Amino acid sequence: MVPQLVQPETLEEKIVSSAIVWTWAFWLFGALYVVGAALGYVLLMVAGLRYLGLMEGGPKRIAIPFGVVLWIIGMAAMLVALVIGHIDFELGTGKLIKSTIGWAKGWALLAVFPLAGAVLAIRPQVLYRAGSKLGVQTLILIPFFFMAAQLGLPKDLYVSPLVYIGGTGPEFFDVTIYAVDDTTGKLRWRFFGPWATATAFVFSIYFLFALFERSIAWKVATVVTAVIVCWMAGSRSAIVALPIVIAALLAISNAHRPAVLIFAAFAVTIAVLMTDHLIMAFEDSQSAFNSARAASSRVRAVLNNIGYHRWLTEAFWFGHGTVEPGPHLVQFMPIGSHHTWYGLLFVKGLVGFLALAVPLGWSLVELSLKAQRDRVARAALSIVLAIAMFSFADNLEIVTYLIWPGLLLVGIGLRRPLRNPFARCLGAGYSRGHLPASGMARAAP
């Protein structure tokens, strides 16, 4: 099958495509963190110029989808919780300014990129193809990374001077070929991510992109690359998350089919009858998951318990404002790290927890409805499912500068019109434009 040519057309498509394709070049200069954090605001600037009529080359989209509005409100609530937390614990003006900048480079991007995806002329095919090109580049580089570790070459090459711009740590600006796990002593490759789990998260998103890529050649190359990268990263989260996301996507997006509903009813009945066996199987799987890297699992569990207890007893509504160094028991890792939800409770309290849970939950429901009849919404749903899964293994705000292509796709999916999943039975569909069912396939690229 001859690969379909997908070329960026609008300015915004050229920007996002180039940013993905040039990922390895940015990593080589230690600029990936800076580019990812700034890109969202560049896209917002383009949207603003289009809205004001000061830039041509693409349509002006004025209406912001309700799902995106919820993301904007949620991330604004994060800032409110941050400010109140700093005031409550008297952390000082300097720390408040630093944390606000951190919010702009982290949590805020969870609203900025979906907004850009919703209001700018960015086709999902451009994202899929750019991700595939990055996948092929990575596939070519994998032997070099593998052999460098086997030959004992220096694992850390240098730290970019851009580190002085400001970041959460030098790992966001360094150029590292491979790493050695502190707890198991095994080799782990983090490629262009700050750590291995973040890299697995990113390539899980490109794996999901590849599922919707039209070209078989690009699809296969990207899927193979993603699987190899997740294996080399040694990410337990990716091993568990990807199969669950794919299974959930297939089930949710076909919920309108009678056969799926019948199968679901049958499966629930069997599950009720075999509850004890299923619980035992789940506990065995959880034990196997934790024992794969027992020391890491223990530290994470203790961190979560400390964070939860201190949130509940010290800062219920707005949190502590920032992470704090942990005790020797957790190897001095920051309390509020390594888990999005426990981290939110500790740092931003119940307000911060709900500020993420509400827009994420709404996006899941809305895209689930749209996914019944819309291929793009189905792709966006897969990203929301992946974000939900990986939120239990990492802090989302820290990796937004890497997962932004997925966030763009979520915005694109939220702007898609809702169509009646039972239109084929009723003989007509419904959407904002009242499109007939026969035109739905053509409307969804």
FENFEN-V440661 format. One record per backbone hydrogen bond with DSSP energy under -0.5 kcal/mol. CO is the residue of the C=O (numbers start at 1). NH is the residue of the N-H. Records with the same first field share a line. If there is no record, write none. Layout:
CO: NH ; NH
This chain:
4: 6
5: 7
10: 14
11: 15
12: 16
13: 17
14: 18
15: 19
16: 20
17: 21
18: 22
20: 23
22: 26
23: 27
24: 28
25: 29
26: 31 ; 32
27: 30
31: 35
32: 36
33: 37
34: 38
35: 39
36: 40
38: 42
39: 43
40: 44
41: 45
42: 46
43: 47
44: 48
45: 49
46: 50
47: 51
48: 52
49: 54 ; 55
50: 53
59: 61
60: 62
63: 65
65: 69
66: 70
67: 71
68: 72
69: 73
70: 74
71: 75
72: 76
73: 77
74: 78
75: 79
76: 80
77: 81
78: 82
79: 83
80: 84
81: 85
82: 86
83: 87
84: 88
85: 89
86: 91
87: 90
92: 96
93: 97
94: 98
95: 99
96: 100
97: 101
98: 102
99: 103
100: 104
101: 105
102: 106
103: 106 ; 108
106: 109 ; 110
107: 110
108: 111 ; 112
109: 113
111: 115
112: 116
113: 117
114: 118
115: 119
116: 120
119: 61
120: 122
121: 123
123: 126 ; 127
124: 128
125: 129
126: 130
127: 131
128: 132
129: 133
130: 134
131: 135
132: 136
133: 137
134: 138
135: 139
136: 140
137: 141
138: 142
139: 143
141: 144 ; 145
142: 146
143: 147
144: 148
145: 149
146: 150
147: 151
148: 153
149: 152
155: 157 ; 177 ; 178
158: 175
160: 163
161: 164
162: 165 ; 166
163: 166
169: 172
170: 173 ; 174
172: 33
173: 160
174: 176
175: 157 ; 158
179: 188
181: 185
186: 181
188: 179 ; 190
190: 193
195: 199
196: 200
197: 201
198: 202
199: 203
200: 204
201: 205
202: 206
203: 207
204: 208
205: 209
206: 210
207: 211
208: 212
209: 212
210: 213
215: 219
216: 220
217: 221
218: 222
219: 223
220: 224
221: 225
222: 226
223: 227
224: 228
225: 229
226: 230
227: 231
228: 232
229: 233
230: 234 ; 235
231: 234
232: 189
234: 236
235: 239
236: 240
237: 241
238: 242
239: 243
240: 244
241: 245
242: 246
243: 247
244: 248
245: 249
246: 250
247: 251
248: 252
249: 253
250: 254
252: 255
254: 257
257: 260 ; 261
258: 262
259: 263
260: 264
261: 265
262: 266
263: 267
264: 268
265: 269
266: 270
267: 271
268: 272
269: 273
270: 274
272: 275
274: 278
275: 279
276: 280
277: 281
278: 282
279: 283
280: 284
281: 285
282: 286
283: 287
284: 288
285: 289
286: 290
287: 291
288: 292
289: 293
290: 293
291: 294
293: 297
294: 298
295: 299
296: 300
297: 301
298: 302
299: 303
300: 304
301: 305
302: 306
303: 307
304: 308
305: 309
306: 310
307: 311
308: 312
309: 313
310: 314 ; 315
311: 315
315: 319
316: 350
317: 351
324: 335
327: 330 ; 332
328: 331
330: 333
333: 326
334: 337
335: 324
339: 343
340: 344
341: 345
342: 346
343: 347
344: 348 ; 349
345: 349
346: 320
347: 321
348: 352
349: 353
350: 354
351: 355
352: 356
353: 356 ; 357
354: 358
356: 360
357: 361
358: 362
359: 363
360: 364
361: 365
362: 366
363: 367
364: 368
365: 369
366: 370
367: 371
369: 372
370: 373 ; 374
374: 378
375: 379
376: 380
377: 381
378: 382
379: 383
380: 384
381: 385
382: 386
383: 387
384: 388
385: 389
386: 390
387: 391
389: 392
390: 393 ; 394
391: 340 ; 341
394: 340 ; 396
395: 398 ; 399
396: 399 ; 400
399: 402 ; 403
400: 404
403: 406 ; 407
404: 408
405: 409
406: 410
407: 411
408: 412
409: 413
410: 414
411: 415
413: 416
420: 423
422: 425 ; 426
423: 427 ; 428
431: 434
436: 439
437: 440 ; 441
439: 443
440: 444
443: 445
